Amino acid sequence: MILLILLVVLAVVLLAAAVYATIQKDLLYAVLATGVVSLALSVFFYLLQAPDVAITEAAIGIALTTIIFIITIRNTTRDEDKYSEDMINRFKTEKE
């Protein structure tokens, strides 16, 4: 019974973090949310008695991918709002 409740809570956290990652405009917060998704998946796999898959998901999904994305975002400019507004204005002027 406790395992079922834990799986449901993990599924809710997984879905909430995935939705947050897709609607977030700041890239750094979106990458951190995908790290939370990977963490929830890793715990999910461990509770479903697949420890080898859980360790692989933790190593690749949480650690490696998240760190590479954060380093990449840190080395580039973070002007998501400026570029999205420019693209919207350009699209509006092309339609007119």
Contacts in CASP RR format, 6 or more apart in sequence:
PFRMAT RR
TARGET T0000
AUTHOR 0000-0000-0000
METHOD contacts of the structure
MODEL  1
MILLILLVVLAVVLLAAAVYATIQKDLLYAVLATGVVSLALSVFFYLLQA
PDVAITEAAIGIALTTIIFIITIRNTTRDEDKYSEDMINRFKTEKE
3 47 0 8 1.000
6 47 0 8 1.000
7 44 0 8 1.000
7 47 0 8 1.000
10 40 0 8 1.000
10 43 0 8 1.000
10 44 0 8 1.000
10 47 0 8 1.000
11 44 0 8 1.000
13 36 0 8 1.000
13 40 0 8 1.000
14 37 0 8 1.000
14 40 0 8 1.000
14 41 0 8 1.000
14 44 0 8 1.000
17 33 0 8 1.000
17 34 0 8 1.000
17 35 0 8 1.000
17 36 0 8 1.000
17 37 0 8 1.000
17 40 0 8 1.000
18 33 0 8 1.000
18 37 0 8 1.000
20 29 0 8 1.000
20 30 0 8 1.000
20 33 0 8 1.000
21 30 0 8 1.000
21 31 0 8 1.000
21 33 0 8 1.000
21 34 0 8 1.000
21 37 0 8 1.000
22 30 0 8 1.000
24 30 0 8 1.000
24 33 0 8 1.000
25 80 0 8 1.000
25 81 0 8 1.000
25 84 0 8 1.000
26 78 0 8 1.000
26 80 0 8 1.000
27 73 0 8 1.000
27 78 0 8 1.000
27 80 0 8 1.000
28 70 0 8 1.000
28 73 0 8 1.000
28 78 0 8 1.000
31 66 0 8 1.000
31 69 0 8 1.000
31 70 0 8 1.000
31 73 0 8 1.000
32 66 0 8 1.000
34 65 0 8 1.000
34 66 0 8 1.000
34 69 0 8 1.000
35 61 0 8 1.000
35 62 0 8 1.000
35 65 0 8 1.000
35 66 0 8 1.000
38 57 0 8 1.000
38 58 0 8 1.000
38 61 0 8 1.000
38 62 0 8 1.000
38 65 0 8 1.000
38 66 0 8 1.000
39 58 0 8 1.000
39 62 0 8 1.000
41 57 0 8 1.000
42 54 0 8 1.000
42 55 0 8 1.000
42 57 0 8 1.000
42 58 0 8 1.000
42 61 0 8 1.000
42 62 0 8 1.000
43 54 0 8 1.000
44 54 0 8 1.000
45 51 0 8 1.000
45 53 0 8 1.000
45 54 0 8 1.000
45 57 0 8 1.000
46 54 0 8 1.000
END
